[in-house]
């Protein structure tokens, strides 16, 4: 901008100084202390001056003839058709922005190179404000996000705007993360990737949780309601983390800041591929040992067999204990003392991985009632089928995690806290966008995403 720009900035600084002095003079005349009013007034003055300074910078980028030729998508050269005004809402407030418009004489399409350079094509919010809106919309309801932006940033936007921006960025994050994972998988399969840092142990944990949906999204689906209908759709959540060692007591210790998350409402096959891609991105081929933790659901077993056939597959101890407790209830019904006696005995055996002993004892007590016998055999079948995934004594001796607490905590902090609030009902599209946004934040990858956008 040269000398003209320096002069403009000096004028803005002088105007800001006058506004601040005016606030202080009025405060002195009032002869009473109102610190909050002074803070608010001075912040508004500073932001207002900053918005004017930003406007002058944007004008310099948006207007003027360009050295490079502007081409249309149809292949024709575009020509300048004057200057058009646009109002951008920024973290400093509203900014009036003028930029050159180029039009194609062949197809009539228009382009604003200034908008492209500033990343505001088809948008009225600046990148900085969109980042704030995305974070605000991800942490609480969209209404709460709107209110937080007004209180903390002094920016007024609508609830709908917070929703649109947060979901748009969430979908973009999904495309970005999926693209990274796909590239990693392609390199992995072609064996063309560069060797990475050796990983001692790579863990993959997954679980599912229901999210309340709109009527349209659950129409015709089977669910857990008394009439067989559904009110929710399952979000599948997965995480990948690493372990280098154990603590003084021999318990495994998760490596700090090593956990990344992926989540989505989609089929088990699609999610299995998604989680595989994240594991590859995180260094699956560099891991000395791969461990998969889950609750024993059939879709998880299929996923392990398909994508992680050489992994150590462990059924979460808490879920295994739930099945043993249910088995004791089915076998001994109202005999509370025996229920507790066998449950505690079998839990102790389970902790050592002695599943066969539990099965032998349980089969001796099979009830005569057809209904109870069927339920007992179902629980026995679960334990029998997963016995090799329940060798907890051996797993502990190897210093492995035997619980899926990390992903279960993720189901609460990533999914439940945001998507399962009272009165909420989601579309699949909207829920998936916010899930992607929250997974990116929880994985500590927000800056990676914004850097990729700027590249």
N, C-alpha and C positions, 0 to 999 in steps of 0.2 A: 504493500500500500504506500510505502514511502513517506514523504513529509506530510501528505494530506491525512494519512492514517494517524500519524503521531499527533497532529493538530486536533483531529477528531477525538482521540483518546484523552488529550489534555482537557478538551471542553467537557467531556463526560465526567472526568475526575473533578473538575471545578463544580459542575452541577451537583455531583454527589456530595461534595463538601458543603455546599450551600444547604442541601436538604438536611444533612446531619446537624449542621449548626442551627437550622431552624427548629428542629426537634428539641435540641438542648435548650434553646432560648425559651421555647414554649414551656418546657419542663421547669425552667427556673422561675418563670412568671407564675406558674401554678403554685409554687412554694410548697409542694408536697411530693413525697417519694412514691413513684409508681414504676418500679424497676421493670416489670413485665411489659408495660406500655412502651417504655424507652427501648427495651430490647427489640420488641416487635417493630416499632417505627424505624429504628436504625437498620434492622435486617431488611425491611421492605425497600428502604432507600438504597442500600447497597445492591440488592438484587435488581432493582430497577435500573440502576446505573450499569450494572453488569449486562443486563439484557440489551441496553442500547449499544454498549461496546461490542457485544456479540453480533448484533444486527449489522454493524458496520463491517465486521469481518466477513459475514456471510454475503453481503452485497458484493464484496470484492471477488468472492469465489463464483457467485452465481451469474454475474453480468460480464459483458465484454466479448469481443471476438476471440475465437480460440485458434491456436496455431494448428492443431490437428483437425483433420476432416472429421465431421460427424456423419456416421453412416447409419442408414436405416436397416432394419432386419431383412427387408426385401432386397437389399443390396444396392439401393440407390443412395446418392449423396443427399444429405439434408441441408436446408438453408435456414438461416436465422429469420425469425418472424417477430422480432421485438422482445420486449421485456414483460413478464407477467408477475403479479404480486402473489405472495403466499404467506400465510401466518403460521409460524412454527411455535409450538408450545415446548419450552425447554425447562431445564431445572432452574433457570433464572427467571422464568416467566414467559409471557408471549413476546415473540420477536417478529417484526415485519421484515420480510425477506423478498428481494426482487431478483429474478433470475431470467436468463435468456431462454427463449423457446425456439427449438428447431423443428422444422416440419419437412416431411417427405413430399416432393411434388408428384411422385408416382402413386403412392398408396394413401397419402394423407396422414400417416402416423406422425406422432409428435414425440419429442424427447427433450428432457431438461438435464443437460450434462451436469449442472450445478447440483441438482437433486441427487444424481447418481453419485457424485463425489462425496456428498454429505450423508449418504445413506438415508435419504428421506423420500425416495420415489414412492408416490402414492400414499404417503404418510404425513400426518400433521404433528407428530411427536418426535422430538430429537432422540438420537440413540441413547444419550445419557438418561433422559426421562423414561424411555421405554425399558431400560434396565431397571430403574426404580419401580416402575409399574409392574414389571414381571415379578420382581421379588415381593412386592407388596401383595400382589394377587396370589402368590404361591403360599404365603404364610398364614393367611386367614381368609375369611370370606371376602368377596370382591368389595362389598360395602365397607368392611373394616379396612381394606387396602386403600380405598378412596379416602377414608377419614384419616388414616395414618399419613398419607401423602400431604394432605392439607395441613396437619398439625406439625409434622416433622420437617417437611420440605417447603411448605408455603405454596404448594402447587395445587390448583383446583382442577380436577378432571372428573368425569362422570363415572358411576359404577360400571356402566356398560363399556366404557373405554378401558377401564382396568381389566375387565373380563376379556375383551377382544385382544388387547395387547399381550396379556399373560398367556392366553391360549395360543396366539400366533407364534410367540417366541417358544412356547413349549413344543409346538409342532416342528418348528425349525430346529430346535435342539434334538428332537427325535431323528430328523433326517440327517443331521450332522453326526450324531453318535452312531447311527446305523451305517452311515457311509464309512466312518472310521473302522468299525468292526468288520464290515465287508471287505475293506482293503486288507485288514490284518488277516482275515481268513484266506483271501486269495493268495497272499504272500506265503501263508502257512502251507497251503495245499500245493503251491508250486515250489516250495522250499527255496524261495528267493529272498527271504527276509534276512536281515543282518542279525548275528547272534547278540542276545541281550544279556543282562545280568542274571546269573544263576539264582534261581529261587529254591529255597529249601523245601517249603511246602506251600502249595496253592490250594485254598479251600473254595468250594462252590456250594452255596447254601440256597435253598429255595423253599417258598411257602406260598399259600394263597389266602386271600381274605375277601369277603364280599363287600361291595359298595352299592348303596341305594341308587336305583336308576329310575328314569322316567318310565311311564307306562308303555310308551312305544318301544323302548329298548328291551322290555321283558315280555312283550306280548307273545304268547304261545310257548314260552320257555317253561320247563319243569323246574320246580323249586321246593323249598321247605315249608311253604305255607300249608295250613290245614287242607285247603282245596287242591294242593299239588302245584299251585302257581308259584312264580318267583317274584321277588321284590328287588333282588340284587343280581349283580353279575360279578364273577370272580376276577379279581386282579391277581395275576401271578407276579410275584416279586422275587428277584434273585439277587444275590450279592457275591462278590469275589473278594477274598482277602488273603493275606499271607501270614505265615508264622515262621519265625526264625529260631525260637528257643522256648524254654520253660522257665518258671519262676523257682524260687528256693524250695518250694514244696513239691515241685515237679509238675505243676499245672501248666498247660500251654498258655502262651501269651501272644495275643494278636499283635502284629506289627503296627505301630502308630500310623495313622492316616493311610492305611493300606486298603480300606474298604471302598468298593465302588458298587453301585446299584443299577439294576435295570428292572423295569416293570411295565406291564401293559395288560389290557383286557384283550386277549386273543387266544387262539387255540393252543393246545399243549405242544403240537408240532412246531408252530411258529415261535412260541416262546422258547422251546428247546434250542432252536437255531439261534435265537437272539442271545440267550445266555452263553451258548457255545462261542459266539462271536466276541462277547465281552471277555470270556476266559482266555481266548486266543490273544485279544488285544492286551490283556494283562500279563501275558507270558506263559501260557499253558505249556508250550514246547520247551520252556526253560526250567520247568519245575521238576525237582527231584522226586517229589511225590505229590499226587493229586488226590484230594479227599472231597467227597460229596456228602453233604448233610441234608436230610429231609425227613418228612414224617411217614414215609412208606407208602404214600399214595401211588397208585398204579402208573399215573402219567409221569411221576418223577423217576420211577424204576425204568420205564421205557426210555426216558430221556438219557439216563445214565448209560444204559445199554447201547443207545444210538451214538451219543456224542462223547462219552467218557468211559469206554469199556474197560480201560486199565486202571480206573480210579478205585480207591478204597471207599466203598459206599457204606455209610453209617446211618442207621435209623436214630433219630434224636431220642435220647434216653427218656426225656419227659413223655414223649408220645408212647414209647414202649411201655412205660410204667402205667400210663392210662389204660392200655389194653389189658395189662395184667390185673389191674384193679377191677376193670369191668368183668373180666373172666371170673374172679373170685366172687363178685356179686351175683353173677348168673348161676354159678355152681351152688352157692350156699344161701341164696335169697335172704330170708329173714333171720338167719342165724348169725347175728352181728359179730359174736365172738370169733366164730370160724372165718367169717369174711376178713376180719382184721388179722387174725393169725396167719392165714394162708397168703393174704396180700403182702404182709410184711416179710414173710418167709420167702415168697417168690421174688419180691423186690430185691432181697439180699442176694438170691441166686442170679437174678438178672444183672445186678451190678458186677458180678463176676463173669457174666456171659454164659452161665450154665443153663441155657434155654432148654436143652433136652430133659433135664431133671424136672423143670416146670411142666413140660408137656407130659411126661410120664405120670406125675402126680395128678395132674388135672384130668387125665383120661380115666383114672380110677374113680373119679367122682362125677362122671357124666350123669346128668339127671334123666329120669324116665320121661318127664314131660317132653313131648315132641317139640314144642315151641322153645322151651329153655335149652333143650339138647341142641337144637339147630343154632341158637345164639352162641352157645358154648363152643360148638365145633367151628363156628366162624372165627371166634377169637383164637382158638387153638390153631386154626389154619393160618391166621395172620402171623402168629409167632413162629410156626413151623416154616412158613415160606421165607421169613426174614431172619432166620436164626443166624446165618453167617454175617448179617449186618448188625448183630447185637452182641458181638464178642467184646463187651465193654472192658473186661479185665485186660484183654490183650491190647485194646486201643489205648487204655490209660498207660499201660506199660511202655507203649511207644511214644507217649507224650502227645497224643492227639486230642483235639476237641471232640466231645461226644454229644454236644448239645447244639441246637440250631438257634440259640438265643440271639445271635446277631441279626439274622433275617427276620425273626419274630419281632424283635425290637423295631426293625425297619418297617414292618407291617403297621405298627402303631404310630411311629413318628413320621413316616413318609405318607402313608395312606390314611389311616384312621383319623389322625389329628386334623387333617385338612378336608378329606372327602366324605367323612362319615359324621359330620356335625348335624345337629338336630334340624330337620326340615329340608335337608339337601337332597336333591334328586338330579342325577347327572345323565347326560348323553354319553355314549361311548367315545365320541370324538372329543368332547370337552374333558371328560375324565382322563383320557389318555394323554392329552396335552399337558394337563396339570401334573400328572404322574411323571411324565418325562422331565418337566421343569424341576420338580422336587427331587427326582433322582439325580439330576445334574448337580443341583445345589448340595445335596447330601453327600455326593461323591467328591465334592471339592473341585469340580471341573468348570465352574462358571467362567473363570478367567480364560480357560482354554477355549471355551466356546466363543467368547467375545474376540479373542485374538484371531481365531479362525475366520470370523466374520470380516475382520478388518483386513485380512491378508488378500 
